[in-house]
Amino acid sequence: MASSDDKYRKILFRFYSNVLHEWTVETLWAEAIYIDKGLYKLDSIPFYASIASDDIVYAEYDEKEHMLTYRETIQCSGNSTVQVVVMDKNIPTNEIRDVFNSLGCLSEKFKEGYFVIEIPADKEYKVIKDKLATLQEEGIIDYAEPYLSDKHVY
């Protein structure tokens, strides 16, 4: 849903990734909520950053980075993100994504073999978690839960 329209901005996130084991930069689209207060609502599913779409964040222009840069999360949306690596190379990534889409979870594909699922705040995570665990046990995927909201922790 990202757009170059004045309503949307790219925000830079700089963080240490426990998945990549290195300092990482990721840019995400966000909707300007209160520009004068530096408040933005994320409109992207992050590939690595520990945050979720619809979270409200504070960002400010950073002279060193030459762009809006994330400073802190102001309000969590209740959405969660799960990172998925397809281990069985005979199964197309989009086929696995479709499984989770049928459970009401959008996803973003980074490249063949890797995608991120967004679990909306109003979805029961147990059903999704069970599907993740089953696919993992079958050797089809591996996954990480870098950002689970309080609504999805059990």
GROMACS elastic network, one bead per residue, 0.5 to 0.9 nm:
[ bonds ]
;  ai    aj funct       b0    kb
    1    29     6  0.85920   500
    1    43     6  0.69070   500
    1    44     6  0.77017   500
    2     5     6  0.86362   500
    2     8     6  0.70101   500
    2     9     6  0.85903   500
    2    10     6  0.89485   500
    2    28     6  0.88221   500
    2    29     6  0.57965   500
    2    30     6  0.76578   500
    2    31     6  0.85774   500
    2    43     6  0.66789   500
    2    44     6  0.72860   500
    3     6     6  0.83276   500
    3     7     6  0.80818   500
    3     8     6  0.60623   500
    3     9     6  0.81042   500
    3    29     6  0.79123   500
    4     7     6  0.79148   500
    4     8     6  0.61927   500
    4     9     6  0.72095   500
    4    10     6  0.87987   500
    5     8     6  0.57447   500
    5     9     6  0.81638   500
    6     9     6  0.73239   500
    6    32     6  0.83518   500
    7    30     6  0.85054   500
    7    31     6  0.57863   500
    7    32     6  0.55796   500
    7    33     6  0.84232   500
    8    29     6  0.65952   500
    8    30     6  0.55393   500
    8    32     6  0.58103   500
    8    40     6  0.87595   500
    8    43     6  0.85933   500
    9    28     6  0.82708   500
    9    29     6  0.57023   500
    9    30     6  0.54094   500
    9    31     6  0.63894   500
    9    32     6  0.68316   500
    9    40     6  0.84050   500
    9    68     6  0.80165   500
   10    27     6  0.60994   500
   10    28     6  0.54500   500
   10    30     6  0.61578   500
   10    31     6  0.88279   500
   10    67     6  0.80020   500
   10    68     6  0.69491   500
   10    69     6  0.87094   500
   11    26     6  0.83293   500
   11    27     6  0.53524   500
   11    28     6  0.53829   500
   11    29     6  0.63214   500
   11    30     6  0.69045   500
   11    40     6  0.89419   500
   11    42     6  0.88384   500
   11    59     6  0.71875   500
   11    60     6  0.87880   500
   11    67     6  0.71708   500
   11    68     6  0.50509   500
   11    69     6  0.53704   500
   11    70     6  0.62862   500
   12    25     6  0.68647   500
   12    26     6  0.58998   500
   12    28     6  0.66577   500
   12    59     6  0.86376   500
   12    65     6  0.82424   500
   12    67     6  0.70560   500
   12    68     6  0.61430   500
   12    70     6  0.59734   500
   13    24     6  0.80794   500
   13    25     6  0.56162   500
   13    26     6  0.52303   500
   13    27     6  0.59622   500
   13    28     6  0.77402   500
   13    49     6  0.70818   500
   13    69     6  0.62347   500
   13    70     6  0.54509   500
   13    71     6  0.83931   500
   14    23     6  0.71310   500
   14    24     6  0.57345   500
   14    26     6  0.66542   500
   14    27     6  0.87369   500
   14    49     6  0.82789   500
   14    69     6  0.81328   500
   14    70     6  0.78229   500
   15    22     6  0.84429   500
   15    23     6  0.55934   500
   15    24     6  0.54546   500
   15    25     6  0.66103   500
   15    26     6  0.85557   500
   15    49     6  0.72502   500
   15    50     6  0.89195   500
   16    19     6  0.89081   500
   16    20     6  0.82936   500
   16    21     6  0.70320   500
   16    22     6  0.56037   500
   16    24     6  0.58632   500
   16    25     6  0.87259   500
   16    49     6  0.88435   500
   17    20     6  0.52729   500
   17    21     6  0.53641   500
   17    22     6  0.55795   500
   17    23     6  0.60364   500
   17    24     6  0.61792   500
   17    48     6  0.69308   500
   17    49     6  0.75587   500
   17    50     6  0.88677   500
   18    22     6  0.72982   500
   18   146     6  0.87601   500
   19    22     6  0.82243   500
   19    48     6  0.77676   500
   19   144     6  0.84500   500
   19   146     6  0.87942   500
   20    23     6  0.81301   500
   20    24     6  0.80256   500
   20    48     6  0.86533   500
   21    24     6  0.88210   500
   24    48     6  0.83168   500
   24    49     6  0.85999   500
   25    48     6  0.88872   500
   25    49     6  0.84858   500
   26    46     6  0.78469   500
   26    47     6  0.79254   500
   26    48     6  0.74077   500
   26    49     6  0.70236   500
   27    46     6  0.83902   500
   27    69     6  0.89126   500
   28    42     6  0.71132   500
   28    43     6  0.73587   500
   28    44     6  0.56840   500
   28    45     6  0.77899   500
   28    46     6  0.68488   500
   29    41     6  0.86582   500
   29    42     6  0.61304   500
   29    43     6  0.53488   500
   29    44     6  0.55021   500
   29    45     6  0.89474   500
   30    33     6  0.88929   500
   30    40     6  0.57081   500
   30    41     6  0.52001   500
   30    44     6  0.70343   500
   30    53     6  0.85817   500
   30    54     6  0.85152   500
   30    56     6  0.89036   500
   30    57     6  0.89486   500
   31    39     6  0.87836   500
   31    40     6  0.54379   500
   31    41     6  0.50548   500
   31    42     6  0.62717   500
   31    43     6  0.64173   500
   32    35     6  0.58458   500
   32    38     6  0.81580   500
   32    39     6  0.65756   500
   32    41     6  0.65720   500
   32    42     6  0.89060   500
   33    37     6  0.86736   500
   33    38     6  0.81166   500
   33    39     6  0.55509   500
   33    40     6  0.50767   500
   33    41     6  0.65246   500
   33    56     6  0.85402   500
   34    37     6  0.53673   500
   34    38     6  0.60880   500
   34    39     6  0.50622   500
   34    40     6  0.68754   500
   35    39     6  0.59571   500
   35    40     6  0.74379   500
   36    39     6  0.78259   500
   37    58     6  0.78631   500
   37    59     6  0.88597   500
   37    60     6  0.89535   500
   38    57     6  0.79805   500
   38    58     6  0.52561   500
   38    59     6  0.52926   500
   38    60     6  0.59018   500
   38    61     6  0.89526   500
   39    56     6  0.65921   500
   39    57     6  0.56605   500
   39    59     6  0.65531   500
   39    60     6  0.88077   500
   39    74     6  0.81947   500
   40    55     6  0.82335   500
   40    56     6  0.55091   500
   40    57     6  0.53728   500
   40    58     6  0.64628   500
   40    59     6  0.73317   500
   41    53     6  0.75156   500
   41    54     6  0.53384   500
   41    55     6  0.56373   500
   41    57     6  0.63529   500
   42    45     6  0.81423   500
   42    51     6  0.88767   500
   42    52     6  0.72684   500
   42    55     6  0.56247   500
   42    56     6  0.64692   500
   42    57     6  0.74282   500
   43    52     6  0.87445   500
   43    53     6  0.53415   500
   43    54     6  0.61238   500
   43    55     6  0.85599   500
   44    52     6  0.77650   500
   44    53     6  0.54247   500
   44    54     6  0.81693   500
   44   108     6  0.88083   500
   45    51     6  0.84236   500
   45    52     6  0.62205   500
   45    53     6  0.54490   500
   45    81     6  0.76272   500
   45   106     6  0.87356   500
   45   107     6  0.73473   500
   45   108     6  0.66278   500
   45   116     6  0.73208   500
   45   117     6  0.78201   500
   45   118     6  0.66675   500
   46    49     6  0.56440   500
   46    50     6  0.76046   500
   46    51     6  0.69520   500
   46    52     6  0.66732   500
   46    53     6  0.75502   500
   46    81     6  0.77747   500
   46   108     6  0.82603   500
   46   116     6  0.74126   500
   46   118     6  0.89231   500
   47    50     6  0.88145   500
   47    81     6  0.86857   500
   47    83     6  0.73245   500
   47   108     6  0.77207   500
   47   109     6  0.84810   500
   47   110     6  0.71072   500
   47   115     6  0.73224   500
   47   116     6  0.59499   500
   48    51     6  0.85736   500
   48    83     6  0.79112   500
   48   116     6  0.85395   500
   48   146     6  0.80422   500
   49    52     6  0.83137   500
   49   146     6  0.81934   500
   49   147     6  0.85188   500
   50    81     6  0.79835   500
   50   146     6  0.59064   500
   50   147     6  0.52768   500
   50   148     6  0.89259   500
   51    55     6  0.72125   500
   51    73     6  0.82295   500
   51    76     6  0.83291   500
   51    79     6  0.87306   500
   51    80     6  0.77131   500
   51    81     6  0.75917   500
   51   146     6  0.84810   500
   51   147     6  0.62093   500
   51   148     6  0.89380   500
   52    55     6  0.58309   500
   52    76     6  0.78235   500
   52    77     6  0.73046   500
   52    78     6  0.81167   500
   52    79     6  0.58392   500
   52    80     6  0.58361   500
   52    81     6  0.62813   500
   52   118     6  0.75465   500
   52   147     6  0.73693   500
   52   148     6  0.89580   500
   52   149     6  0.89165   500
   53    56     6  0.85967   500
   53    77     6  0.73560   500
   53    79     6  0.68681   500
   53    80     6  0.82896   500
   53    81     6  0.87653   500
   53   118     6  0.79426   500
   54    75     6  0.89505   500
   54    76     6  0.75805   500
   54    77     6  0.54005   500
   54    78     6  0.84417   500
   54    79     6  0.75236   500
   55    73     6  0.71136   500
   55    74     6  0.76710   500
   55    75     6  0.57922   500
   55    78     6  0.79012   500
   55    79     6  0.79872   500
   56    72     6  0.89844   500
   56    73     6  0.61437   500
   56    74     6  0.54628   500
   56    76     6  0.64727   500
   56    77     6  0.74413   500
   57    70     6  0.70575   500
   57    71     6  0.75155   500
   57    72     6  0.58020   500
   57    74     6  0.51078   500
   57    75     6  0.68990   500
   57    76     6  0.85756   500
   58    69     6  0.85627   500
   58    70     6  0.62445   500
   58    71     6  0.56730   500
   58    72     6  0.53727   500
   58    73     6  0.62060   500
   58    74     6  0.64140   500
   59    62     6  0.89278   500
   59    68     6  0.59274   500
   59    69     6  0.51504   500
   59    71     6  0.52756   500
   59    72     6  0.72112   500
   59    73     6  0.89926   500
   60    67     6  0.80303   500
   60    68     6  0.50724   500
   60    69     6  0.54762   500
   60    70     6  0.68560   500
   60    71     6  0.72358   500
   61    64     6  0.89963   500
   61    65     6  0.80404   500
   61    66     6  0.69955   500
   61    67     6  0.52926   500
   61    69     6  0.59440   500
   61    70     6  0.89415   500
   62    65     6  0.52967   500
   62    66     6  0.56814   500
   62    67     6  0.57180   500
   62    68     6  0.60455   500
   62    69     6  0.60196   500
   63    67     6  0.71963   500
   64    67     6  0.82602   500
   65    68     6  0.78630   500
   65    69     6  0.74714   500
   66    69     6  0.86790   500
   70    73     6  0.81978   500
   73    76     6  0.70015   500
   76    79     6  0.76910   500
   76   149     6  0.79021   500
   77    80     6  0.85708   500
   77   120     6  0.86896   500
   77   121     6  0.70741   500
   77   149     6  0.82207   500
   78   119     6  0.88357   500
   78   120     6  0.71175   500
   78   122     6  0.81079   500
   78   148     6  0.83032   500
   78   149     6  0.52524   500
   78   150     6  0.70256   500
   78   151     6  0.62720   500
   78   152     6  0.82013   500
   79   118     6  0.68060   500
   79   119     6  0.55943   500
   79   122     6  0.81444   500
   79   123     6  0.89079   500
   79   147     6  0.86159   500
   79   148     6  0.74945   500
   79   149     6  0.61463   500
   79   151     6  0.80969   500
   79   152     6  0.83606   500
   80   117     6  0.81920   500
   80   118     6  0.57250   500
   80   119     6  0.50165   500
   80   120     6  0.66307   500
   80   121     6  0.72336   500
   80   145     6  0.82802   500
   80   146     6  0.84510   500
   80   147     6  0.54799   500
   80   149     6  0.54490   500
   80   150     6  0.89989   500
   80   151     6  0.86673   500
   80   152     6  0.73509   500
   81   116     6  0.66065   500
   81   117     6  0.55539   500
   81   119     6  0.60977   500
   81   120     6  0.88644   500
   81   144     6  0.89127   500
   81   145     6  0.65915   500
   81   146     6  0.67075   500
   81   147     6  0.53415   500
   81   148     6  0.64429   500
   81   149     6  0.86845   500
   82   115     6  0.86178   500
   82   116     6  0.55994   500
   82   117     6  0.51284   500
   82   118     6  0.66173   500
   82   119     6  0.77744   500
   82   143     6  0.68667   500
   82   144     6  0.57924   500
   82   146     6  0.63984   500
   82   147     6  0.70005   500
   82   148     6  0.79083   500
   83   114     6  0.75603   500
   83   115     6  0.61484   500
   83   117     6  0.64036   500
   83   142     6  0.84972   500
   83   143     6  0.54521   500
   83   144     6  0.51830   500
   83   145     6  0.64260   500
   83   146     6  0.73534   500
   84   113     6  0.80586   500
   84   114     6  0.57366   500
   84   115     6  0.54017   500
   84   116     6  0.58691   500
   84   117     6  0.74944   500
   84   132     6  0.87900   500
   84   141     6  0.66285   500
   84   142     6  0.59418   500
   84   144     6  0.66996   500
   85    93     6  0.87276   500
   85   113     6  0.55453   500
   85   115     6  0.67587   500
   85   116     6  0.87722   500
   85   140     6  0.87226   500
   85   141     6  0.55224   500
   85   142     6  0.52844   500
   85   143     6  0.60676   500
   85   144     6  0.87939   500
   86    89     6  0.67479   500
   86    91     6  0.77852   500
   86    92     6  0.82685   500
   86    93     6  0.65858   500
   86    96     6  0.80759   500
   86   112     6  0.82492   500
   86   114     6  0.62411   500
   86   115     6  0.84449   500
   86   139     6  0.87845   500
   86   140     6  0.60643   500
   86   142     6  0.65752   500
   86   143     6  0.86352   500
   87    90     6  0.88358   500
   87    91     6  0.86737   500
   87   113     6  0.73175   500
   87   136     6  0.87603   500
   87   139     6  0.65197   500
   87   140     6  0.52141   500
   87   142     6  0.66530   500
   88    91     6  0.58729   500
   88    92     6  0.86104   500
   88   113     6  0.86670   500
   88   139     6  0.67744   500
   88   141     6  0.68399   500
   89    92     6  0.70458   500
   89    93     6  0.85245   500
   89   113     6  0.73847   500
   89   140     6  0.83730   500
   91    94     6  0.85036   500
   91    95     6  0.68841   500
   91    96     6  0.76212   500
   91   140     6  0.79492   500
   92    95     6  0.53962   500
   92    96     6  0.70309   500
   92    97     6  0.89898   500
   92   112     6  0.74300   500
   92   113     6  0.76377   500
   93    96     6  0.53694   500
   93    97     6  0.62878   500
   93    98     6  0.87525   500
   93   109     6  0.79325   500
   93   111     6  0.84749   500
   93   112     6  0.58173   500
   93   113     6  0.55636   500
   93   114     6  0.71964   500
   93   115     6  0.77202   500
   94    98     6  0.60762   500
   94    99     6  0.87716   500
   94   109     6  0.80529   500
   94   112     6  0.83308   500
   95    98     6  0.51761   500
   95    99     6  0.67710   500
   96    99     6  0.52254   500
   96   100     6  0.69636   500
   96   101     6  0.88081   500
   96   141     6  0.88095   500
   97   100     6  0.53969   500
   97   101     6  0.61157   500
   97   102     6  0.87165   500
   97   105     6  0.87484   500
   97   106     6  0.81147   500
   97   107     6  0.66835   500
   97   108     6  0.85760   500
   97   109     6  0.83935   500
   97   115     6  0.78449   500
   97   116     6  0.89002   500
   97   117     6  0.79896   500
   98   102     6  0.61167   500
   98   103     6  0.86882   500
   98   106     6  0.89910   500
   99   102     6  0.53717   500
   99   103     6  0.68318   500
   99   105     6  0.89703   500
   99   131     6  0.87328   500
  100   104     6  0.66020   500
  100   105     6  0.54453   500
  100   106     6  0.73240   500
  100   107     6  0.80204   500
  100   117     6  0.76379   500
  100   128     6  0.73682   500
  100   131     6  0.83776   500
  101   104     6  0.50883   500
  101   106     6  0.55830   500
  101   107     6  0.74333   500
  101   117     6  0.87946   500
  102   105     6  0.72245   500
  103   106     6  0.89774   500
  103   123     6  0.87199   500
  103   127     6  0.81687   500
  103   128     6  0.71152   500
  104   119     6  0.78310   500
  104   120     6  0.79643   500
  104   123     6  0.75547   500
  105   117     6  0.63695   500
  105   118     6  0.56279   500
  105   119     6  0.53854   500
  105   120     6  0.68098   500
  105   123     6  0.83893   500
  105   128     6  0.86888   500
  106   116     6  0.85820   500
  106   117     6  0.59662   500
  106   118     6  0.55109   500
  106   119     6  0.74099   500
  106   120     6  0.84904   500
  107   115     6  0.67105   500
  107   116     6  0.53890   500
  107   118     6  0.57981   500
  107   119     6  0.88759   500
  108   114     6  0.89072   500
  108   115     6  0.55537   500
  108   116     6  0.54175   500
  108   117     6  0.67352   500
  108   118     6  0.83796   500
  109   112     6  0.72489   500
  109   113     6  0.83138   500
  109   114     6  0.62299   500
  109   116     6  0.65409   500
  109   117     6  0.88900   500
  110   113     6  0.82195   500
  110   114     6  0.58099   500
  110   115     6  0.54528   500
  110   116     6  0.78034   500
  111   114     6  0.55731   500
  111   115     6  0.70634   500
  112   115     6  0.79753   500
  119   122     6  0.82877   500
  119   123     6  0.66042   500
  119   124     6  0.86400   500
  119   125     6  0.73678   500
  119   128     6  0.83519   500
  119   148     6  0.87522   500
  119   152     6  0.84854   500
  120   123     6  0.55118   500
  120   124     6  0.87363   500
  121   124     6  0.81849   500
  121   125     6  0.89844   500
  121   149     6  0.78712   500
  121   151     6  0.65669   500
  121   152     6  0.77318   500
  122   151     6  0.82795   500
  123   126     6  0.89790   500
  123   127     6  0.89401   500
  123   128     6  0.87619   500
  123   151     6  0.88739   500
  123   152     6  0.84154   500
  124   127     6  0.64377   500
  124   128     6  0.74590   500
  124   151     6  0.84857   500
  124   152     6  0.72803   500
  125   128     6  0.51726   500
  125   129     6  0.58642   500
  125   130     6  0.84269   500
  125   151     6  0.82837   500
  125   152     6  0.54797   500
  125   153     6  0.80615   500
  125   154     6  0.87065   500
  126   130     6  0.59568   500
  126   131     6  0.85880   500
  126   152     6  0.79980   500
  126   154     6  0.82931   500
  127   130     6  0.51748   500
  127   131     6  0.63869   500
  127   132     6  0.87727   500
  128   131     6  0.51495   500
  128   132     6  0.62368   500
  128   133     6  0.86447   500
  129   132     6  0.50095   500
  129   133     6  0.60917   500
  129   134     6  0.85510   500
  130   133     6  0.50876   500
  130   134     6  0.61043   500
  130   135     6  0.86454   500
  131   134     6  0.50986   500
  131   135     6  0.61866   500
  131   136     6  0.84770   500
  132   135     6  0.53021   500
  132   136     6  0.60889   500
  132   137     6  0.86378   500
  132   141     6  0.77822   500
  132   142     6  0.80787   500
  132   143     6  0.74114   500
  133   137     6  0.60648   500
  133   138     6  0.85786   500
  133   141     6  0.88581   500
  133   142     6  0.85919   500
  133   143     6  0.86926   500
  134   137     6  0.51158   500
  134   138     6  0.62408   500
  134   139     6  0.87647   500
  134   140     6  0.88377   500
  135   138     6  0.50859   500
  135   139     6  0.64100   500
  135   140     6  0.53091   500
  135   141     6  0.57473   500
  135   142     6  0.78843   500
  136   139     6  0.51175   500
  136   140     6  0.57615   500
  136   142     6  0.53233   500
  136   143     6  0.75551   500
  137   140     6  0.76123   500
  137   141     6  0.82311   500
  137   142     6  0.87608   500
  138   141     6  0.78479   500
  139   142     6  0.75365   500
  144   147     6  0.89202   500
  145   148     6  0.63683   500
  148   151     6  0.77997   500
  148   152     6  0.59087   500
  148   153     6  0.64413   500
  149   152     6  0.54444   500
  149   153     6  0.66330   500
  150   153     6  0.53829   500
  150   154     6  0.83962   500
  151   154     6  0.81894   500
